[in-house]
Amino acid sequence: VHADVGPGDSVPDLVAKVFDSSIATLIQVRNQLDMKALQRAIKILAAARKIEFYGQGNSGIVAQDAQHKFFRLRVHSVAYSDPHVHGMAATMLKRGDVVVAISNTGRTIDLLRSLELAREAGADVIGITHSGSPLAKLSTVALYADSEEDPEIYTPMTSRIAHLAIIDSLAVGVALQRGIRLTKELERAKGILKQKRVHGYDP
């Protein structure tokens, strides 16, 4: 149940409201997510020559997280949050490339222009955005994350969590599509991380 945080809330109250709001949003987005669209998006990403993640502001941080997941799947991937940079990058895309565009409102002018350029270049666009938004209409495949933000919170929270969950679903889907080919690479990467951790500590 979505509840607004108030200035008189105690710490336990505000924690409960923030957590409940995030949980409610995740359930709502999960129940409304078009599984056929998600399946199509996974298929496009699994076959991609290159994947570029575009997002601005808060969505730019989500784009970076997405790139961090996908580069480990042996997919050439980059993340851009600067509108000048993703505008230039979009013009250099080719057929077989994919842009994953992340925007809660789906109405950011610079981002939309970059997506127009990407489509003109022959790339597919997967949009993670609000239903009915201009971004959704520009997308080859649109994945909707409709959520109501708490008006007392000035940085988007629940929408960001929903976007991250959708990206996690895409990453897992692509990993499953690529199958056994990834196993050794992922194990090797995990081994490198283990070398950078203090031994003898069991959390």
Summary of the structure (lengths in Angstrom):
residues: 203
radius of gyration: 18.3
end to end distance: 33.1
largest distance: 54.6
contacts: 651
relative contact order: 0.16
helix: 56%
strand: 12%
